[in-house]
Amino acid sequence: MNDILICLWSANGFDRATQGVIGAGRRLADTTGGQLHAVLIGAEDNTLVEATSLRADHVLVADRPELHEAQPELYLAVLTGICRSLQPRAVLLGSDVYSQELTPRLAHRLEGSSMADGAELTVAEGGALRVRRTAYGGRANAVYELGRQPAVVWLRARGFAPAEPIQDHHGTVTHLDIELPETITARIAERYIEARDGVPLEDAALVVSGGRGLGGPEPFEELRQLAAAIGAEVGASRVACDEGWVPASWQVGQTGKKIAPELYLAIGISGAAQHLLGIADAKVIAVINSDPDAPIFKHAAFGLVEDYRKVLPALTAKLAELATR
Ligand SMILES: Cc1cc2nc3c(=O)[nH]c(=O)nc-3n(C[C@H](O)[C@H](O)[C@H](O)COP(=O)(O)OP(=O)(O)OC[C@H]3O[C@@H](n4cnc5c(N)ncnc54)[C@H](O)[C@@H]3O)c2cc1C
């Protein structure tokens, strides 16, 4: 089968990551010549159903009260059943924690292949899916060919362009009558949602980030002011998070958030490979660092070699002034 299945969580709505998965799925289905099926799991969201049906060939809505909050075991059961019936060539998921957990488990159940953090999808001559992703902590790129079908891949979704609605097209929408397993071995018992004002880092168009070079938690208040002046969100390197200067959820990088802003302003961050992995999809990187040999300059479109303390107040004042014009 040449069909492609994308797995979306209704709770996320039509957010940037969801749009990236739909875009990746649409283009892959067009390449394989197959149909694009989208399964939406969770409480039905009409906006998402509508937006997806304008881009996919078939929308499958899996809405039962037990699925309104993510439960990996139940989601796995739903996805396994759908895949066994559709026999897709590839199954694509986003990069949230549930997708990352489900990907290898689903591949295992279907006796397919699994790949994490896909950044580009192509099809080899023999028809196998090829996935490009970073390797060695971001120092290299590797292309993997997934021999066994289905290829189940979670994507660096924000790095994939969304798909435009197809002209004069409305995919079918089917409400699934799903049977859930009566007993599951593991259930999420409690959830903690961290309060964060503003846009999630992953969706922010502008991000100002601080690292060890800031020297402590206080300067992050200055970063907040700079960010407020331009409507940006604030991120951080792992060191700044590990030191307890800012919450762990602000961390950008291999073991933190993978973001794709239009502009990433890194202040007092050296540019370790693990940090760069989180900003590989940033459009423009700008840097303020006192060390002209800091590796991050090699990746920057704009760089200022200076002690941040000398430039931050003036920069914030100027940007605030420009914003009010
Ligand atoms: C498995 C693994 C996973 C990791 N995951 C991540 C991750 O997800 N994210 C991440 O960030 N790191 C990660 N790391 C850590 C990473 O290797 C680096 O240690 C970390 O990114 C360095 O943070 P930094 O740039 O803030 O600090 P440093 O490397 O110490 O850099 C500080 C920079 O500040 C500059 N500076 C100092 N004073 C000033 C000043 N007054 N004005 C301007 N500039 C100044 C210095 O010149 C220097 O370039 C990971 C490491 C491992 C092993």
The ligand as an SDF file (V2000), in Angstrom:
LIG
                    3D

 53 58  0  0  0  0  0  0  0  0999 V2000
   23.5630   14.4800   26.5660 C   0  0  0  0  0  0  0  0  0  0  0  0
   23.6440   15.9690   26.6470 C   0  0  0  0  0  0  0  0  0  0  0  0
   22.4990   16.7010   26.3400 C   0  0  0  0  0  0  0  0  0  0  0  0
   22.5500   18.0900   26.3940 C   0  0  0  0  0  0  0  0  0  0  0  0
   21.4170   18.8020   26.0830 N   0  0  0  0  0  0  0  0  0  0  0  0
   21.4930   20.1430   26.0540 C   0  0  0  0  0  0  0  0  0  0  0  0
   20.3660   20.9180   25.6670 C   0  0  0  0  0  0  0  0  0  0  0  0
   19.2960   20.3950   25.3780 O   0  0  0  0  0  0  0  0  0  0  0  0
   20.5010   22.2650   25.6520 N   0  0  0  0  0  0  0  0  0  0  0  0
   21.6660   22.9050   25.9730 C   0  0  0  0  0  0  0  0  0  0  0  0
   21.7060   24.1470   25.9370 O   0  0  0  0  0  0  0  0  0  0  0  0
   22.7360   22.1990   26.3690 N   0  0  0  0  0  0  0  0  0  0  0  0
   22.6750   20.8400   26.4270 C   0  0  0  0  0  0  0  0  0  0  0  0
   23.7500   20.1440   26.8520 N   0  0  0  0  0  0  0  0  0  0  0  0
   24.8740   20.8910   27.4390 C   0  0  0  0  0  0  0  0  0  0  0  0
   25.8090   21.4820   26.4080 C   0  0  0  0  0  0  0  0  0  0  0  0
   26.7920   20.5150   26.0710 O   0  0  0  0  0  0  0  0  0  0  0  0
   26.5170   22.7380   26.9560 C   0  0  0  0  0  0  0  0  0  0  0  0
   27.1850   22.4110   28.1530 O   0  0  0  0  0  0  0  0  0  0  0  0
   25.5900   23.9130   27.2200 C   0  0  0  0  0  0  0  0  0  0  0  0
   24.7660   24.1450   26.1010 O   0  0  0  0  0  0  0  0  0  0  0  0
   26.4160   25.1560   27.4820 C   0  0  0  0  0  0  0  0  0  0  0  0
   25.5680   26.1830   27.8960 O   0  0  0  0  0  0  0  0  0  0  0  0
   26.0020   27.6970   27.7150 P   0  0  0  0  0  0  0  0  0  0  0  0
   26.2360   27.9700   26.2810 O   0  0  0  0  0  0  0  0  0  0  0  0
   24.9780   28.5090   28.4280 O   0  0  0  0  0  0  0  0  0  0  0  0
   27.3320   27.7710   28.5670 O   0  0  0  0  0  0  0  0  0  0  0  0
   28.8540   27.9000   28.1140 P   0  0  0  0  0  0  0  0  0  0  0  0
   29.2030   26.8600   27.1260 O   0  0  0  0  0  0  0  0  0  0  0  0
   29.6490   27.9780   29.3580 O   0  0  0  0  0  0  0  0  0  0  0  0
   28.8780   29.2820   27.3480 O   0  0  0  0  0  0  0  0  0  0  0  0
   28.7070   30.5260   27.9680 C   0  0  0  0  0  0  0  0  0  0  0  0
   28.9990   31.6060   26.9360 C   0  0  0  0  0  0  0  0  0  0  0  0
   28.7390   32.8690   27.4990 O   0  0  0  0  0  0  0  0  0  0  0  0
   29.7130   33.7660   27.0200 C   0  0  0  0  0  0  0  0  0  0  0  0
   29.7960   34.8790   27.9730 N   0  0  0  0  0  0  0  0  0  0  0  0
   30.3510   34.8610   29.2240 C   0  0  0  0  0  0  0  0  0  0  0  0
   30.1760   36.0410   29.8000 N   0  0  0  0  0  0  0  0  0  0  0  0
   29.5370   36.8440   28.9170 C   0  0  0  0  0  0  0  0  0  0  0  0
   29.1010   38.1920   28.9280 C   0  0  0  0  0  0  0  0  0  0  0  0
   29.2750   38.9810   30.0150 N   0  0  0  0  0  0  0  0  0  0  0  0
   28.4710   38.6970   27.8320 N   0  0  0  0  0  0  0  0  0  0  0  0
   28.2790   37.9080   26.7160 C   0  0  0  0  0  0  0  0  0  0  0  0
   28.6840   36.6390   26.6510 N   0  0  0  0  0  0  0  0  0  0  0  0
   29.2980   36.1010   27.7380 C   0  0  0  0  0  0  0  0  0  0  0  0
   30.9760   32.9590   26.9370 C   0  0  0  0  0  0  0  0  0  0  0  0
   31.8860   33.5440   26.0110 O   0  0  0  0  0  0  0  0  0  0  0  0
   30.4550   31.6230   26.4600 C   0  0  0  0  0  0  0  0  0  0  0  0
   30.4920   31.5250   25.0370 O   0  0  0  0  0  0  0  0  0  0  0  0
   23.7360   18.7570   26.7950 C   0  0  0  0  0  0  0  0  0  0  0  0
   24.8640   17.9990   27.0910 C   0  0  0  0  0  0  0  0  0  0  0  0
   24.8210   16.6280   27.0180 C   0  0  0  0  0  0  0  0  0  0  0  0
   26.0480   15.8540   27.3430 C   0  0  0  0  0  0  0  0  0  0  0  0
  1  2  1  0
  2  3  1  0
  2 52  2  0
  3  4  2  0
  4  5  1  0
  4 50  1  0
  5  6  2  0
  6  7  1  0
  6 13  1  0
  7  8  2  0
  7  9  1  0
  9 10  1  0
 10 11  2  0
 10 12  1  0
 12 13  2  0
 13 14  1  0
 14 15  1  0
 14 50  1  0
 15 16  1  0
 16 17  1  0
 16 18  1  0
 18 19  1  0
 18 20  1  0
 20 21  1  0
 20 22  1  0
 22 23  1  0
 23 24  1  0
 24 25  2  0
 24 26  1  0
 24 27  1  0
 27 28  1  0
 28 29  2  0
 28 30  1  0
 28 31  1  0
 31 32  1  0
 32 33  1  0
 33 34  1  0
 33 48  1  0
 34 35  1  0
 35 36  1  0
 35 46  1  0
 36 37  1  0
 36 45  1  0
 37 38  2  0
 38 39  1  0
 39 40  1  0
 39 45  2  0
 40 41  1  0
 40 42  2  0
 42 43  1  0
 43 44  2  0
 44 45  1  0
 46 47  1  0
 46 48  1  0
 48 49  1  0
 50 51  2  0
 51 52  1  0
 52 53  1  0
M  END
$$$$
